[in-house]
Amino acid sequence: MLLQPISGAGAGARRSSAEGLSPPPTARLRRRVLCAIRADAPPPIHLSAAAPSRPAKPPVCTADELHHAPVSGAGWRLALWRYRPPPHAPARNHPLMLLSGVGTNAIGFDLSPGASFARHMSNQGFDTWIVEVRGSGLSIRDHDNSASSPSGAFDDISNGTLALDKSSTLEVASVQSSGFSGIDYDDLGIVALDDPPLLMEMTSFFDRISKLLEEASLNKNFHEITDKISVLSEMVESSAVIGPMREESLRLLKNFQEQIDSWEHFVATQMNLNSEYNWDFDHYLEEDIPTAVEYIRQHSRVKDGKLLAIGHSMGGILLYAMLSKYGFEGVPSNLAAIVTLASSVDYTTSNSSLKMLLPLVHPAQALNVPAVPLGTLLAAAYPWASGPPYLFSWLNHQISAQDMMHPELLSKLVFNNFCTVPAKVVLQLTTAFREGGLCNRTETFSYKDHLRYCQTPVLALAGDKDLICPPEAVYETVKLIPQHMVKYGVFGKPEGPHYAHYDLVGGRLATDEVYPCIIEFLSHHDQ
């Protein structure tokens, strides 16, 4: 019977290898905070003029080949990472296209030699291509007049957007959060004293810091806030607070002042980003993915003109939207089969943590922030999620379940996989939380309405502890597809191990449990 949960396939799991990984990121945070920078950032690579679609491959690209596919009329060349099958691999009839989630690049599919979904699939005989849509990874803007300007850098901070070290992470995270009400100095790791007057004075001090944080998030009069910080510094200098508490207070104020300066620069920069990040989900669907599909068809041995495709998170949403459009138009699909990992076009019945995006629905709010520096924010918060005082410990569970990823691999994922996201993309994706599910930009077409016409085999997989796309959200889309065309599986067991959002791709058990399920499905439909 179809539509049945799929249990884990392997009895023994191999822990992912951490060979070649760099030391923990704490000491290198300033150098590695931002994985994807603005499209006009200084170029770290130089492409070959003789072969415009085959640039010189930078070290960060661990694929066998790096291609660039020009998007007609869009001013973008999409980066495609190609992994060729080894000579001993089984012969396959269709190439395989991989699509990643919102605000991510190719790194998530190729974290390390021992934890590479892309390399694993190529070793199974699939000519594997990772697609980086516009604005992510090594995709290139043509208007830069330089063939060597990538849209994302993986190992350096070049745009001055909220460059943080660990000591400043708390302040910037607080400035950008909504409804922030106060800081408990015990949570900051500051030495506590038993003297009630000193405790009262420190409580008052942090209350004042909290009010400044609120002002910083709402008020753009940064000079006025700076003056208040100076007054507060004088108060600390002359107060009865002594020893490490006073030093910590002054350090916090100094770091907060630095972040006010960075925040001022960020707000000023945002005003110039409307043209830099002026695209939405439909641009990916209508321009980027068709360009990538056609490019892969031309450069692979495709007998029937069709591709196999796997999409994680938003990548799977794009595949569902493609099938819905094919059904509406009544045209044959150019996909032989698809696999979606933690994806849905309708989140209305689930308790997804992505509901935190809903405040961005109001157009005025979105226009004020044309781009969300997702990579910067996650990298800034991560040290406080993985170490004392664990202010953002909840962040890890959004990505991976407990003990499902090697700590260094999780760190590499956070620091290298996430990019800047246009607010228009976020705005359109929030329609998946409304009645009717995900819509096009004009809200005249619902991508769930025409999945009932789907004629492409679908394997939809979910993680039992996925907080972003829970199993009930995945099933909400699965049930729209004809039963004879879809299989549905949930990985994870009540007693553990569990699977969160990324574990289906890079969890330590994925190689033994998830990958075989995917390979069996694709092999069956590769005939």
GUMI-565909 format. One record per residue: residue in three letters; z, y, x of N, C-alpha, C in turn. Coordinates in pm, whole numbers, plus 50000, padded with zeros to 5 digits. Each point is the difference from the previous one (the first is absolute). Example, Ala and Ser with C-alpha at 12.3 -4.5 7.8 and 13.67 -1.06 7.14 Angstrom:
// GUMI-565909
ala507804943151319500005011949911500005012050090/ser499285010549965500065011950082500735010949923/
This chain:
// GUMI-565909
met500004988050085500005012049915500005012450088/leu499165009649964499925012250078501185009249967/leu500085010950075501065009849981501384994150022/gln500114991350099501294994350034500475005350134/pro501315002350013500515004650130499714989950109/ile499765004950119499724991750116501195000250090/ser500534988550034501164999550088499565000150144/gly500965002250091499705000350143499424986850044/ala498975000550090499284987950035500574993050121/gly500615007250091500414993850125501474996750003/ala500334988550056501424996350010500665007150114/gly499305001150111500575006750117499275012850027/ala500705010450032499365012950025500125003650145/arg498925005650053500025004550137500295014850002/arg500935004050084500325014150012498885007150073/ser499635011949949498895007350061500325003750143/ser498994998850084500195003350141500095015050018/ala500835004150093500155014450028499435003350136/glu499074991750049499455002250132499255013250003/gly500175007050107499255012350021500565012049927/leu501134998649932500555011349927500755009250094/ser500045012749965500695009850081501484999749968/pro500845006750081501445000449975500295006749867/pro501244998849950500375006349872499635014750001/pro499695005749882499385013249996500945011750012/thr501304997850001500915011449992499755010250110/ala499844995150124499835009250112498635006450000/arg499044994249924498645005250003499615006449868/leu500995003349915499685004849867499145012450001/arg500335009650089499245012349999498534997650031/arg499714989850083498614997550038499254991849897/arg500764993149912499324990549913500225002549851/val500545011949964500345002349861498774999049909/leu498905005950040498875001249908498914990150032/cys499624991549904498954990150025498645005349962/ala499955009349906498715005249959500115015149991/ile499185007150071500125014550008498865006449923/arg500015013149994498965007249928498644997350060/ala499025001749914498644996450044499495009050110/asp500635011750022499505008950104500844999050126/ala500684988850020500854998350117499174997850125/pro500565002850119499274998150124499594985550016/pro498814997550054499484986350009500604992150115/pro500554988049970500494991550108498964990450053/ile498824998949933498974990850047498665007050004/his499044994050068498655005250007499034989249962/leu499115003249907499084990249949498685000550076/ser499274989249992498724999150068498935006849918/ala499315009650058498955007149929498814991149972/ala499844989650081498844991349984500164990549882/ala501214997649956500244990749891501015006049904/pro499555009149907500935007449916500864991349911/ser499554987849961500814991549914500904990750079/arg499874999950133500814991250084500665008250110/pro501095007149968500665008450100500694991750106/ala500335006750110500824993450101501334996349935/lys500424987850017501194995049930501265004450073/pro500865008049936501255004350063500984988450009/pro500985000950088500964988950017500754996349873/val500225009649911500754997049880499254990349909/cys498694999850011499194990949917499974986450065/thr500664990449941500114986550056498954990649942/ala499055005249925498914991949946498994996950109/asp499074991149970498934997150096499025011450008/glu499775006849888499055011149995500555011049910/leu499625012350029500325011449914498695006449955/his499785000249870498795006049941500395012649922/his499025008549977500205011449911498855000549900/ala500335000649872499025000349892499995013849937/pro498885007450007499945013549942499974999649848/val500845008449937500035001249855499055011349961/ser498944996849930498965009849968500565012149927/gly499765011950057500385012549936501475003350003/ala500824991550061501455002249997500535005950130/gly499224999350107500485005350127500994990950070/trp500004987249965500924990550061499244987850052/arg500514994450108499554987050049501224990850002/leu499934989649922501134990949983500094990550119/ala501224997750046500214990550109500094985949943/leu499264990850060500054986049961500334991550123/trp501124993149993500444991350109499454985949974/arg499224994950093499374987049979500604989250091/tyr500314988549940500544988550071499024988549983/arg499314996550108498994989349993500664986350012/pro499534990349924500564986450010499704993950136/pro500914992250055499724993050126498984988849978/pro499374995350106498944989849985500464987249932/his501264996150018500484987349945500435001149854/ala499995012149941500495002049864499034994249898/pro500494996549881499124994949894498935010349963/ala498844995349963498935009149957500285004949859/arg499825013049979500235006049868498725006949952/asn499895001849868498815005849941500145014949969/his501245004949994500215014049962500945006850098/pro499725012750033500985007750079501195003649914/leu501085004050067501265003249932500385014550025/met500225007549894500405014050007501485001349968/leu500765007250084501435002449979500235014749967/leu500745002649893500345013649959501525001449997/ser500515010550064501465001850011500505009749893/gly501295002850004500655008149898499815014950019/val500585007649909499875014650003500685005550126/gly499325009150066500575006550118500234990750117/thr499174989650015500174990850112498684998350074/asn500104994450121498814997450080499894985050026/ala499204996350100499724985950026501154992750068/ile500955007250057501064993750078500784989649920/gly500195002449872500784990849918499404986149992/phe498694998950016499344987049998499924993750140/asp500465007250102499894994950137501145005550085/leu501224995849970501195005550065500144995450145/ser499744987450025500154994650135499194987150007/pro499774994850121499234987550010500594988649919/gly501304999649987500644989349923500235003449854/ala499655012149960500205004249860498815008449957/ser498834993750000498775006949964499314992749886/phe500065005749882499334994249884498494999750023/ala499465011050056498565000950023499534989450100/arg500724998650110499614990250101500144985749946/his501024997749920500184986849941498814996349912/met499545009649920498874997249911498724997950079/ser499795007550107498804998050081500044986450070/asn501194995650041500124986850061499704988749901/gln500065003349870499634990349897498515000649967/gly499265007750077498555000449984499475011949923/phe500875008749948499545011449921499665011850092/asp498815005249984499615012450069500785011349933/thr501085004550063501025008249934499865014750038/trp500025008649897499865014550017501175007149933/ile500735008250073501015008749940499375013749977/val500115005149880499425013149965501105010650003/glu499775010550076500885011849997499275011049923/val500545003449883499375010149916500155013750065/arg499355009749942500055013750054501455004750017/gly500255006850110501325005650024500994990650064/ser499624987650026500944990650059499464994350130/gly500934996950090499664993050123498945006850083/leu498944992850032498955004750090498765005049926/ser500135002549870498895006249927499785014150051/ile498765004749991499615012450066499425009949900/arg500405012650014499385010949925498785005150076/asp498885001449931498795004850067500035015050026/his500725007749918499945014550015500705005150124/asp500714990950072500705004250122499035002950115/asn498694996649979499005001950106500354992350126/ser500754989549982500354991650114500104985849951/ala499174991650052500004986049957501254992850044/ser500855006850076501174993250054501295004349932/ser499905007049887501225004549932500384990449890/pro501024991850022500424990649896500905006849900/ser500124994149883500875005849898501444995850018/gly500254990550085501374995650022500244996250143/ala501125004050056500404995550132501194990949984/phe500174990550090501004989749980501195001350093/asp499965009150096501084999450099500435013750050/asp499685010649925500365013150052500135009749885/ile500705011050024500155010749902499155011650046/ser498995003749920499095010450045499895011649902/asn500514998649879499785010649902501235008349973/gly501104997350067501195008249983500664998749864/thr499694989749924500584998549868501314992450007/leu501095007249994501324993849994500224989850111/ala499805004150123500304991250113501504999350018/leu500554988249985501444998649994500524990750107/asp501245002250040500694989750074501104994649909/lys500714989950046500954993349911501085009549951/ser500415009250086501105008849961499625009449888/ser498675002149978499605009249895499514993249875/thr499994986949999499444992849888500745003049870/leu501325000450005500775001949878499675013149933/glu499885010650082499775013049942498675000749927/val498914995550064498695001449936499904991049878/ala500614988350006499964991249883500735006549884/ser501095007050030500765006549893499255011849943/val499335007650086499265011649955498934995949900/gln499364988450023498874996149916500424991649881/ser501264996749988500424992149886500365009249884/ser499904994749881500345007949883501394996349951/gly500705009849944501314997349946501064997450104/phe499795005050122500984997850106501245008149971/ser501164993450006501215006949957501065001650106/gly499974992050104501055001450099499904989950110/ile500665002850113500054990850114501454996150025/asp500254987450010501344995250035500044998550152/tyr500885007750067499964999750146500404986550056/asp500714991749919500294986550047498724992150018/asp499005002549915498734993050010499215004050124/leu500355011350060499275004750117500544994250129/gly501014991849993500564994150120500885009450078/ile500475010849939500845009750068501464995249998/val500695002450109501404995650011500835006749891/ala500734992249925500835005449892501415002750052/leu500625011049955501375003350036500884998749877/asp501264997750024500934998149889500665013049955/asp499725011050070500625012749967499335005749875/pro500715001149884499375004649877499315013650011/pro500595010150067499295012850009498644998650069/leu499944992050107498734998350070498994992549912/leu500514990249926499104992749910499445009349893/met500855008749947499535009549898498985009650058/glu500245004550124499075009350062498654993550026/met500044987350047498744993050026499264997249869/thr500754996849895499364997849870499295012649953/ser500695011650018499385012749963498755002750084/phe500114996750128498865002150090498784992349952/phe500174987249965498864991949960499515003549859/asp500905005349919499555005149870499045011650020/arg500315008750096499125011450027498684995350058/ile500044989850086498764994350052499144994649885/ser500664993349905499284994349887499295010849920/lys500695011349978499395010949924498805005850074/leu500115000650133498865004850078498824990549989/leu500304987149997498934990249986499275001849867/glu500775002649895499395002249870499115012450003/glu500515010750063499215012250008498724997850079/ala500114992150106498844997650084498904992749924/ser500394991549906499004992449926499385008149888/leu500665010949958499515007749887499525013950037/asn500495005150112499765014050036499185000750127/lys498955007750001499165001250118500385012050087/asn501115006849966500475011250081500804994450117/phe499284994750098500644992750109500845009150089/his499625012750015500785009150085501385002449940/glu500085001049869501305001849935500894987850023/ile499404988149991500774987850024500464999450145/thr499135004350092500365000250142501215009050024/asp500045011649935501155009050015501284993349951/lys499904992649891501194993149948500494989350097/ile499054993450065500384989850099500735006650116/ser499555011850043500665007050110501435003649965/val500205004849878501365003449954500874987549998/leu499444988949953500754987749995500374995150140/ser499105002150095500284996150139501185007950055/glu500045013149972501105008350046501324995449938/met499944995949873501214995149934500544987650072/val499094990950038500434987850068500595003350136/glu499365009350073500475003650134501425005349996/ser500335007649896501315006449994501014992449914/ser499634988349953500864992849907500994991450078/ala500844993449923501004991050059499424986250030/val498744998049964499384987150028499824998750151/ile500504989450057499984998750145499374986950042/gly499774998950129499564987550060498684995249945/pro499884986949985498714994449959499545004549863/met500935003849912499595004349867499275013350008/arg500495009350082499315012850011498654998150068/glu499984991950105498744997550070498974993749906/glu500464990749918499084993549906499525009849895/ser500895008949956499615010049901498935009350056/leu500205004650124499025008950062498684992850024/arg500104987350039498764992450022499214998649870/leu500734997249890499354998649872499325013049958/leu500705011250021499405013049967498765002850083/lys500084996950129498855002450088498794991649955/asn500264987449970498914991449955499455004549865/phe500915004649914499555004849870499125012350016/gln500365008950093499185011850026498604995950049/glu499964989950088498714995350049499154994549886/gln500644993249906499254994249889499565010649901/ile500795010749986499545011249918498715005750060/asp499955001350133498805004850065498824990549975/ser500264986950012498954990149976499565000249854/trp500995001649911499685000349857499165012349966/glu500325011350062499205012049978498574997850045/his499854993850117498654997050050499284990349908/phe500754990149950499404990149912499495006549871/val500825008749939499595006749876498765008550025/ala500005007250115498825008150033498774991450020/thr500204988550064498884990850023499474994549870/gln500924996849908499584994149872499035009049926/met500175013150015499115009249930498574998950049/asn499804994350120498664998650055499444985949985/leu500744991349930499594986049992499194996649876/asn499825009649909499274996849878498614994750028/ser499325006150097498664995450034500034987750088/glu501074998050077500074988750091500294986949925/tyr500785000749893500384988049926499595001149853/asn498725002949981499505002749865499274987849944/trp500724988849984499384988349939501074992249924/asp499544990849913500914992349916499634985250004/phe500634991949916499764985649995498544996949968/asp499425007849910498614997449961499025002050115/his500325008750094499155001550118499994987050082/tyr501174993750012500034987050066499134990049925/leu500174999649867499354990049917498485002149992/glu499585012249982498595002849972499175002750126/glu500655003650110499245003550120500374991350120/asp501294999250033500394993250124499774984849993/ile500494993549895499904985449993498554995549985/pro499185006249914498594995949996499295001850134/thr500355010650074499425002150133500394988750094/ala501294996349999500474989350086499374986649963/val499904997249870499414987449955498564999050048/glu499235010549982498604999750041499864998650151/tyr500855006750074499954999150146500304985750046/ile501024993949941500374986450038498884990249964/arg499385002049884498904991349960498845000850100/gln499745011950050498885001850093500294994250137/his501284999550039500344995750136500574985850006/ser500064993349887500484986149997498914991049944/arg500144987450026499054990249946500444996549858/val499455007149903500354998149860498794994149927/lys500144987949953498864993249938499725005149859/asp501075002849924499805004349861500375014649978/gly500285007250108500325014249988501425002849955/lys500864989849995501365002049950501034999150111/leu501165005949975501124999950094501214993549935/leu500874994750083501364996849959500875012050033/ala501055002349923500835011950024501464997049973/ile500865005950083501464999249982500535014350002/gly500815003549903500585013349994501504999449986/his500705007450085501465000949991500385013349936/ser500874999749900500505012149936498835008149942/met499795012450046498895007849946498664993450028/gly499904992250110498764992950027499674990549887/gly501004993149945499774991249885499685007949874/ile500625011749985499695008549885498535004150003/leu499505003350119498585003550013499114988349958/leu500374987850037499204988449961500034998049848/tyr501155001549938500084999149854499125010749934/ala500065012250053499205010949944498514997150013/met499594993950113498604996250018499584989949893/leu500834989749978499664989849900499945006049860/ser500905009549972499995006549870498705007849979/lys499555006950103498755007649988498814990649983/tyr499994988850075498934990349982499974995049856/gly501184997149944500074995149862499525010249901/phe500385012650019499585010749909498495002150006/glu499444999550120498565002550016499164987649972/gly500674988449992499264987849972499094995650112/val500395002850125499204996250115500734989450080/pro499274991450071500654989650080500835006150113/ser501094993650032500855004450111499394996150133/asn500205008450102499564996450135501154993850080/leu501024995349928501144993250062500014985449956/ala500024990950096500014985849967501354995649947/ala501085006050049501364997349954500915010450063/ile501135002749935500955009750055501404994349997/val500835004950092501434997050003500735013449999/thr500935001749909500825012149997501434996450037/leu500595008050085501374997950048500855011849956/ala500934997649910500935010449954499255011949942/ser499134997349902499175010549941499994999249849/ser499875011649935499895000749855499395013349960/val499355000349884499485012549946500885005049886/asp501104993049973500885003949890501464996750037/tyr500805010550022501404998450039500955003749886/thr499485001849881500835005649893501174991149963/thr499854986850012501064990949958500934996150114/ser499745004750120500804996050116500955011150041/asn500944996350083500965009750052499655003350145/ser498765003350024499525002650136500675012250060/ser500314999150129500595011550070499005011350015/leu498714997349974499005010750009500135010249888/lys500894997449907500215009849893500535013250055/met500454999650126500465012550062498835009750020/leu498754995049987498845008850012499745008049874/leu500614996149889499695006349873500235015149996/pro501005005650072500145014649998498765007450051/leu499124993250072498795006650050498915000849895/val500254994849881498964999749898499565014149961/his500945009249993499645013549958499045006150101/pro498845004349957498985005150094500495011350087/ala500845008749946500475011350082500774995150120/gln500804989649983500764994650112499074994050104/ala498994993049955499074993750094499235010450079/leu499635011049935499235010450069500815006850108/asn501315000549982500855006350101500114991550127/val499784987149987500084991050115498724991750003/pro498945004850065498724992949998500014986850071/ala500964997650090500054987350072501454996150024/val500264987049996501344994650024499984992950135/pro500745005050100500004993650133500854987450001/leu499484989549935500754987749982500444994050133/gly499084999850098500344994350130501145007450067/thr499975013149994501065008150060501354997549933/leu499994999949868501254998549926500644986350025/leu499194989449996500544986750023500534998450142/ala499245005150097500444998950138501275008050025/ala500135011549932501205008050016501224993349939/ala499794993049888501124993749931500384986650060/tyr499064993350067500224986250042501224998250093/pro500225008650100501194997950084501305000049921/trp500035007349889501205000349917500024988349903/ala498894992749990499974988049917500364987650080/ser499725000450132500204988250083501225001050090/gly500705011449999501175001650084501045008949934/pro501225000550056501075008249942499565014449987/pro500415007149895500914995449893499274993849880/tyr498784995150017499264992649897499865008049871/leu499675012950015499855008449882498814995749914/phe498974994250064498804996049926499794984950010/ser501064992349993499884985650014499154993949888/trp499915007049887499184995149888498524999850036/leu499605007850100498585001050035499444986750049/asn500764992850080499514987350054499614990249890/his500794999649894499754990349893498765003749919/gln499575012650007498745003749936498824993350070/ile500154997550128498904994750080500114984950017/ser501174995250041500164985950033501374995149957/ala500044987749951501284994049961500834996550125/gln501274997849980500914997550112499544987950081/asp499955002050132499664989550097498574994849987/met499145007349932498624995249985499055005550105/met500425010450075499165005350106500835001750126/his499404997050114500665002950127500265015050007/pro501195004450042500325014350001498985008550076/glu499474994950111499035008050075498675001049926/leu499634989649928498795000749921500155009749883/leu501164999849935500275009549893499975014250052/ser500595002150118499985013250061498585004450030/lys499204991150055498605003450030499245003449873/leu500254992649893499345002749874500345014049950/val501285003650002500435013049949499435011450084/phe500004998450131499605011050088498495001150019/asn499254989849964498585000250033499064997949882/asn500504995949885499104995849893499795010449893/phe500865010149991499955009249887499405013550038/cys499285005849905499215012150024500345010849898/thr499305011150010500155010849904499174997149875/val500565002549882499364996649874499705012849921/pro498775002049953499735011649915500814999349871/ala500495011449955500785000349876499154995749882/lys498695002350006499134995949890499964984949985/val500094992850111500064985349993501294995849932/val501125005750044501304996849939499985003449851/leu499455011649968499975004649861499244990249912/gln498854995250048499224990749918500694986449988/leu500634995450108500684987149995501185000049903/thr500605011549975501125000549907499574997249856/thr498705000549971499574996649864500234985249970/ala500204991950103500284985849979501364997949935/phe500835010449994501324999049938500005005349857/arg498845004249952499905004949863499364989449911/glu500135002249871499364991049904498484999950024/gly499444988350009498574998950027499714996550144/gly500985001550090499814996250139499165009850080/leu499594995850118499285008650093498695005149940/cys499775013150013498805006549945499185006450110/asn498775003549966499185007850092500505014450005/arg499395008150083500545013550024499995008649875/thr499074997549908499935008049877500794993749886/glu500614988450027500794992749902499184996349877/thr498724997050022499124995749892499654985250011/phe500474993450104499674985950023501234993050055/ser500454989749928501154992150044499504987650073/tyr500494997850122499504989050080500514986449953/lys500944999649909500484987249948499184995449880/asp499335009349934499364996849872498854990150012/his499364999250116498784992050010500164988050092/leu501244997050040500224988050080499774987349919/arg499995001149870499744988149916498574994950017/tyr499155008250059498624995850025499804994650142/cys501084998550073499924996050140499334986250014/gln499024999150089499314987450030500164996250147/thr500965006150067500274997150141501334992750011/pro500064988750071501274992850015501055008750069/val501234999649948501085008550048501224991450031/leu500595002150117501324994650034500955011750014/ala501015000849914500955011250002501364994850044/leu500515005250112501274995550056501045011149997/ala501254996149979501115009549993501164994850083/gly500885009150039501234996550069501185001049905/asp500904990350006501094999649901500965011750011/lys500105006350118500905011450019499235012650036/asp498785001049951499195011950023500505011249909/leu500585010350056500535011249922498915009949962/ile498925000350076498915009349976499074994849891/cys499574987650013499154993749899500644986749959/pro500965000349910500714987849959499054989949935/pro500404987249996499154989849939499575003349858/glu500885006349922499625003349862498875010249995/ala499935008850101498885009550005498704992750035/val500084990750095498814992250037499494992249879/tyr500924993749927499594991949885499435008649887/glu500455012449991499485009049896498505001950014/thr499504999550123498565000850023499344986349989/val500674989850052499444986449998499664995749857/lys500855002949907499804995149863498805006449931/leu499445010650059498825006549943498714992850037/ile500054991750104498824993250052499854986549930/pro498784995849968499824986849938500704989150080/gln500704991249931500854990250068499224990950094/his498774996949966499244991050085499515006850127/met500235013250011499555007450119501145004150091/val501254997049967501125005450077501064989350027/lys500605001050117501194992450035501085009950044/tyr501234997049966501125009250024501114992550071/gly500575006050103501074993650073501085009750043/val501244995349999501145007950046500644992650116/phe500135006550114500634994050118501465004450010/gly500844990650040501425002450009500764990249913/lys501214996850039500824990449928501335006549962/pro500634995349891501275006149958501055000150109/glu500044989450080500994999350108499485006050131/gly498805005149998499385005450119499164989550071/pro499145004250091499745013850038499265007849891/his500075013250012499375008949903498845007550064/tyr499115004949914498845007750045500045013949938/ala499945010450084499895013749952498535004650015/his499765013049995498645005249983499054996250113/tyr500465000850123499104997350112500064985450047/asp500974992549957500214986550053498864990449970/leu499225002649895498864991549970498945001050110/val500005011150073499035002150108500624996650135/gly501205005250027500564998950134501384994050010/gly500504994149894501304993550008499964987850091/arg501154996150054500034989250099499604986549941/leu500074998549867499594987549937498605000449942/ala499365011650007498685001549936498974990550060/thr500034998050132499024991450064500044985849945/asp501194995049970500144986349954499974998549849/glu500345010649927500114998849855498905007549925/val499745012450038499055008249924498564997850047/tyr499785000450130498634999050051499284987349956/pro500634988250005499294988049955499545000849855/cys500825006249915499635001749860498755008649986/ile499965010950077498855009049996498754993050054/ile500154993250112498854993450062499424989249910/glu500864992449934499524989649907499195006249887/phe500495011049946499305006749890498655005550046/leu500005007250113498755005950048499004989350040/ser500474989250061499104989350041499314993749879/his500754998549893499444994149878498885008649943/his500145013350013499005009049941499015005450104/asp500024994050118499085004450105498704991849998/gln499864991149904498824991349996498775007649950/
